[in-house]
Amino acid sequence: MASIGMLTAALPLGASAFDFIPSAGNGFSFMMLGDIHFTREDFHDLEYVRTKFSGGDVNQVHNYSRISRENLQPLLSKTKEAGEKLNADFYLQLGDFVEGLCGSEELAAKQTNGFIVLVKQQDLQRPFFVIKGNHDITGIGAPETYKSIVLPWQTGQQDNAFKNANSTFVHKDVRFILFDGYTPDESLAWLKEVLATTKEKTIFFCVHQPVVPFSARSNWHVFAKTTQQQQREELLNLLGQYKAIVLCGHLHKTSILSRTTATGRFVQICTGSVIEDPNAPVKDQLEGVSAYGTSLLSLEPRFAPASLSERKSNLENEKPFIRYFEYADFMGYSTVTVSPDKNVQISIYRNMDDKPWKVIDVNKLFNA
């Protein structure tokens, strides 16, 4: 593959990240997956999970093992099928590709290698990019495994000698920024350096956690702590200034929103790909700016009561800046198409459906 540097100057304007023959013309498509949480019970020391975390986490391991066993391969097959129809140029997964919580570096390596092997078995013949999620680095040996296995794997996908989980590349005059939300101060400094020399007009900012909270878990976003509000404002203003399209996961919900800032507006699309049941319905569907606010807390009334006041305040503080909002409780996969004139269309699919739940004209959301 052609070399991809960590900063914009390493790539000529309009360069492609890939050494295969990409789709024809100046437009392109890519496939998008949210959280996956791949695992098997034998990747875990369950007594470690029970002792270090909780019985609820043990139940989660069992559930995600079932989902990985029953539903993950059909999802990947459906994603590949859709990608081949579009002649998609690459696949993007938005973090938590594994469950983590293994209990040793040996088990963490088995889990991570198991996922990489599964991806290779799909014979996608296209790069498969991942974002760092919290589960990918949670548990004994997980951070070390990310460095020793995931970064070299991603080096092969981007042909870039990764030192950390931040990276950027340009494909057909579109800038992609893969942001590590778990080294936020370091990542923000890196982001400012990247954007200072960015010439592209279309920018995808890809991160595991949402930038804008939008659910009952409204303290699960980037720079959520009260001590991080200056950094949060910097990030918001950068995204607004560059009219970024934020792609994120983490919350296992589907959301579409636009937010204004002091420097401009950005759009955020959130998705997840943990398919509990191929026939699971869409729940709690909401639409309209009036649906954004503290009423979202009632969607998960039992979640973390000790943080209720903080989460309520976060939503109240965000509400004046929200210009478009949709929310629904379901997961699946998405296709993203960038036209030759750089209009962006995202089709979101429920579970493994053939027809999209919704097709979003992203450019219109900057003016909605």
C-alpha positions in Angstrom: 0.0 0.0 0.0 1.1 3.6 -0.5 2.5 5.1 2.6 0.1 7.0 4.9 1.7 9.4 7.3 0.3 10.3 10.7 -0.2 13.9 9.6 -1.8 15.6 6.6 1.5 16.8 5.1 2.5 13.2 4.5 -0.3 12.8 1.9 -0.7 14.8 -1.3 -4.1 16.3 -1.8 -6.5 13.7 -3.1 -4.2 10.7 -2.5 -5.7 7.3 -1.8 -4.8 5.2 1.1 -5.0 1.9 -0.7 -2.9 -0.1 -3.2 -5.9 -2.0 -4.7 -7.9 -0.5 -7.6 -10.6 1.6 -5.9 -14.0 2.4 -7.2 -14.1 4.4 -10.4 -14.5 8.2 -10.5 -14.3 10.8 -7.7 -17.1 9.3 -5.6 -16.9 6.3 -3.4 -18.7 4.3 -0.7 -17.7 2.5 2.5 -19.3 0.2 5.0 -19.8 1.1 8.6 -20.2 -1.0 11.7 -20.7 0.0 15.3 -19.8 -1.9 18.5 -19.5 -5.7 18.0 -18.1 -7.1 21.3 -16.8 -10.3 19.7 -16.0 -13.0 22.3 -16.3 -16.6 23.4 -16.6 -17.8 27.0 -13.2 -19.6 26.8 -11.6 -16.2 26.1 -12.4 -15.2 29.7 -11.3 -16.1 33.2 -14.9 -15.8 34.5 -13.9 -15.8 38.1 -11.7 -12.8 37.3 -14.6 -11.1 35.6 -16.9 -11.8 38.6 -14.3 -10.6 41.1 -12.8 -7.6 39.3 -16.1 -6.4 37.7 -19.5 -7.9 38.6 -21.9 -10.7 38.1 -23.6 -8.5 35.6 -20.4 -8.5 33.5 -20.3 -12.3 33.6 -23.9 -12.3 32.2 -22.7 -9.9 29.6 -19.9 -12.1 28.6 -22.3 -15.0 28.2 -24.7 -12.9 26.2 -22.1 -11.4 23.9 -20.6 -14.9 23.4 -24.1 -16.1 22.2 -24.5 -13.1 19.9 -21.0 -13.7 18.5 -21.8 -17.3 17.9 -25.2 -16.9 16.4 -25.5 -13.5 14.8 -22.0 -12.0 14.0 -21.2 -14.1 11.0 -24.6 -13.4 9.3 -24.1 -9.7 10.0 -20.6 -9.8 8.5 -21.9 -11.7 5.5 -24.7 -9.2 5.0 -22.2 -6.3 5.3 -19.9 -7.9 2.7 -22.9 -8.5 0.4 -23.9 -4.8 0.6 -20.3 -3.7 0.2 -19.9 -5.7 -2.9 -23.0 -4.3 -4.4 -21.7 -0.8 -3.8 -18.1 -1.7 -4.6 -17.3 -0.2 -1.2 -13.6 0.9 -0.9 -13.2 -0.1 2.8 -14.9 -1.1 6.0 -14.9 1.1 9.2 -15.7 -0.3 12.6 -16.3 2.3 15.4 -14.7 0.5 18.4 -15.5 -2.2 20.9 -14.8 -4.8 18.3 -14.0 -7.2 21.1 -15.5 -7.6 24.6 -12.2 -7.4 26.6 -12.5 -8.4 30.2 -10.4 -11.5 29.6 -8.2 -11.8 32.8 -4.8 -12.3 31.3 -2.7 -11.0 28.4 -2.7 -14.5 26.9 -6.5 -14.6 26.8 -6.7 -11.0 25.6 -4.4 -12.0 22.7 -6.6 -15.0 21.9 -9.7 -12.9 21.8 -8.2 -10.2 19.6 -6.5 -12.6 17.2 -9.8 -14.4 17.1 -11.5 -11.3 15.8 -8.8 -10.6 13.3 -9.0 -14.1 11.9 -12.7 -13.8 11.6 -12.3 -10.6 9.6 -9.7 -12.3 7.3 -12.1 -15.2 6.8 -14.6 -12.8 5.2 -12.2 -12.3 2.3 -13.3 -8.7 2.0 -10.3 -7.7 -0.2 -10.6 -4.3 1.2 -9.1 -2.6 4.3 -10.9 -3.0 7.6 -10.3 0.0 9.9 -11.1 -0.1 13.6 -11.3 2.7 16.3 -10.1 2.1 19.8 -13.1 1.4 22.1 -13.1 1.1 25.9 -13.7 -2.6 25.9 -10.8 -3.1 23.5 -8.5 -2.0 26.3 -10.3 -3.2 29.4 -9.0 -6.0 31.6 -5.6 -7.5 32.4 -3.4 -7.6 29.3 -5.8 -5.7 27.1 -3.9 -2.4 26.7 -0.7 -4.4 26.0 -2.6 -6.5 23.4 -3.9 -3.4 21.7 -0.3 -2.2 21.3 1.2 -5.5 20.3 -1.5 -6.9 18.1 -4.1 -4.3 17.1 -1.7 -1.5 16.1 0.4 -3.8 13.8 -2.8 -5.2 12.3 -4.0 -1.6 11.6 -0.5 -0.8 10.2 -1.1 -3.4 7.6 -4.5 -2.0 6.8 -3.3 1.6 6.4 0.4 0.9 5.7 1.3 3.4 8.5 3.6 2.5 11.4 1.2 3.2 14.2 2.6 4.4 17.6 -0.9 4.9 19.0 -4.5 4.7 17.9 -4.7 8.1 16.2 -4.5 8.1 12.5 -5.6 10.1 9.4 -5.8 9.5 5.7 -7.3 11.0 2.6 -9.3 9.1 0.0 -10.6 10.9 -3.1 -10.3 14.3 -1.5 -12.1 13.3 1.7 -10.3 13.4 5.0 -10.7 10.7 7.5 -9.6 11.2 11.1 -9.6 8.2 13.4 -9.5 9.6 16.9 -8.5 7.9 20.1 -10.9 9.0 22.8 -9.0 7.3 25.6 -5.9 9.5 25.4 -8.0 12.6 25.0 -5.5 15.4 25.8 -2.8 13.8 23.6 -5.4 13.2 20.9 -6.7 16.7 20.9 -3.2 18.2 20.5 -2.7 15.8 17.6 -6.0 16.7 16.1 -5.2 20.4 16.1 -1.9 19.7 14.3 -3.7 17.6 11.7 -6.5 20.2 11.0 -4.0 23.1 10.8 -2.8 21.7 7.4 -6.0 20.0 6.2 -7.2 21.3 2.8 -10.1 18.9 2.3 -13.6 20.2 2.6 -15.3 16.9 3.6 -14.1 15.5 6.9 -15.2 12.4 8.7 -14.3 12.4 12.4 -14.4 8.8 13.6 -14.4 8.2 17.3 -15.8 5.5 19.7 -17.7 7.7 22.2 -20.2 10.3 21.0 -19.1 14.0 21.1 -22.6 15.1 21.9 -24.6 13.2 24.5 -28.0 12.0 23.4 -29.3 9.3 25.7 -29.9 8.5 29.3 -26.1 7.8 29.5 -25.4 11.5 29.0 -22.0 11.3 30.8 -20.5 8.8 28.4 -19.2 11.2 25.8 -15.7 12.6 24.9 -14.4 15.1 27.5 -17.5 14.5 29.7 -15.8 15.3 33.0 -16.4 18.8 34.6 -12.6 19.2 34.6 -12.5 18.8 30.8 -14.9 21.5 29.7 -12.2 23.7 28.2 -10.9 20.8 26.0 -14.5 19.9 25.1 -15.1 23.5 23.9 -12.0 23.3 21.8 -13.1 20.0 20.2 -16.6 21.3 19.6 -15.4 24.4 17.9 -12.9 22.5 15.8 -15.6 20.2 14.6 -17.9 23.1 13.9 -15.2 25.1 12.1 -14.4 22.2 9.7 -18.1 21.1 9.3 -17.1 17.6 10.4 -19.3 14.5 10.1 -18.8 12.7 13.3 -19.2 8.9 13.2 -19.4 7.2 16.6 -20.7 4.2 18.6 -20.4 3.2 22.3 -24.1 3.7 23.4 -25.6 0.8 21.4 -28.3 3.1 20.1 -29.0 4.8 16.7 -28.9 8.6 16.6 -28.7 11.4 14.1 -28.2 15.0 15.2 -26.6 18.3 14.3 -25.1 20.7 16.7 -24.1 24.4 16.3 -21.0 25.8 17.9 -19.4 29.3 18.0 -17.5 28.5 14.8 -20.1 26.5 12.8 -22.1 23.3 12.8 -21.3 19.6 12.7 -23.3 16.4 12.3 -23.1 13.3 14.5 -24.3 9.8 13.5 -24.2 7.1 16.1 -24.7 3.4 15.5 -24.2 -0.1 17.0 -23.8 -3.6 15.6 -24.5 -6.0 18.5 -27.4 -7.9 17.0 -29.3 -9.4 19.9 -32.0 -10.9 17.6 -32.2 -10.6 13.8 -35.9 -9.8 14.2 -35.5 -7.3 17.0 -37.9 -4.3 16.5 -37.0 -0.6 16.5 -37.9 0.8 19.9 -38.2 4.3 21.5 -38.1 6.1 18.1 -38.0 9.9 18.6 -37.7 12.7 16.1 -37.5 16.5 16.4 -35.5 18.9 18.5 -38.2 19.0 21.1 -37.4 15.3 21.8 -33.9 16.2 22.9 -33.6 17.0 26.6 -33.9 15.6 30.1 -36.9 13.4 29.0 -34.2 11.1 27.5 -33.3 10.1 31.0 -36.6 8.2 31.3 -35.5 5.8 28.6 -33.2 4.1 31.2 -34.7 5.0 34.6 -32.5 2.5 36.5 -29.2 3.6 35.0 -26.7 5.0 37.6 -29.0 7.0 39.9 -26.0 8.6 41.6 -25.1 10.5 38.4 -28.7 11.6 37.6 -28.1 15.3 38.4 -24.9 15.4 36.3 -26.6 13.7 33.4 -29.6 15.9 33.6 -27.3 19.0 33.6 -25.4 17.7 30.6 -28.6 17.4 28.5 -29.9 20.8 29.6 -26.6 22.4 28.7 -26.6 20.8 25.2 -30.2 21.4 24.3 -29.8 25.0 23.1 -27.2 24.0 20.5 -29.1 21.0 19.0 -30.6 21.8 15.5 -31.7 18.4 14.4 -32.4 15.2 16.4 -33.5 11.6 15.8 -33.1 8.6 18.2 -34.0 5.0 18.0 -33.2 1.9 20.0 -31.8 -0.7 17.5 -28.6 -1.8 15.9 -27.4 -3.0 12.5 -25.0 -1.8 9.8 -24.7 1.3 7.6 -23.5 2.2 4.1 -21.9 5.6 3.5 -21.7 7.0 -0.1 -19.8 10.2 -1.0 -20.8 11.5 -4.4 -18.3 13.0 -6.9 -19.4 16.5 -5.7 -19.0 15.4 -2.1 -22.6 15.0 -1.1 -22.8 12.4 1.7 -25.6 9.9 2.0 -25.8 7.4 4.9 -28.2 4.5 4.8 -28.8 2.9 8.2 -30.1 -0.7 8.3 -31.9 -2.4 11.2 -30.3 -5.7 12.2 -29.5 -7.5 8.9 -32.3 -6.0 6.8 -31.9 -5.6 3.0 -33.8 -2.3 3.0 -32.6 0.7 5.0 -34.4 1.9 8.0 -33.5 5.4 7.0 -31.5 7.2 4.3 -29.9 10.4 5.5 -28.8 13.3 3.2 -26.1 14.5 5.5 -25.4 17.8 3.7 -29.0 18.9 4.4 -28.4 18.5 8.2 -25.9 21.3 8.1 -28.8 23.6 7.3 -31.7 21.9 9.1 
